[in-house]
């Protein structure tokens, strides 16, 4: 692929290309919270150079200077962008879904919430009944009296918070 196309694929994070001794180096300025590995494959290394004035971090990806490794450095740079941009998008989506779910809990009664179910793209993401019961703080309402036969509230459990969970008091 032509060098122009490779640079365009890395924008707006691309900062520069250098040749130092026998090393080919691609410099990127990426958000400081992005995950950067020390190695990509066997032959492409990275070095975090520090934080810039705009709070981005300067990262250099480098390897030996030959046609194969130049391509590998660009592939590693594109991988960094892809993985971190996808992670950011997933975090945004999770926050949106969390807010939607919170709104649903505020606007619906308990009975309708108990009957709520989720459609999952992957069955592995659905909790089994046993998994649901193991979640800390999840207690199903029963018809049997407590161990000592009383119906008094448990000590240390306060009023529900904004989403209906009991607040632990100390």
Phi, psi and omega in degrees: 000143181293150184301323179301314180297319179298317179294316179301324179295338184259353181290146008268012185270347181294136178241321180181169175235139178223157170236115182236119187052242179251025180247135173265130187231133171245127180256135178233150168244110186237161177306143186292345179267003180287145178277129178231125177276159178286327182228145173235110188071203182270341192233002179246120180252162177231156176218126175272121187269347181135183182258135179276171179299330180273015177070016170270161176255142178271124182235134174247132173250133185212156176200179179296156184268099169205166188299322180294313184287330174301315177297321179295323178296316178295321178297319179295319179298316179295324178296317178302313180297313183299310183296314183286323177294322177294319178298317178298317180295320177296321178296318177297315180296319178299318179295319177298314181294325177296316179295320178298317180295317178299318178297319178300318181293325180287328188266350184243156179279167185300317182299316180292327178292325178295330181270359181289142175222164181245143172267127184246143175288336184225119183303334181298336182281350182273131179283138174283167178300320179297318179296320179298321181290332181281348180296128182303130176090354180273115180233127177274143178289130181244174179257349181274148177291161178297176184304324180261008175079008181264165180245018180286151177296154178292147177289147176084000179253123183260199179291155179296149175277195187293342177248018172088006179273141176293138179269128179284125177258147184256000000 
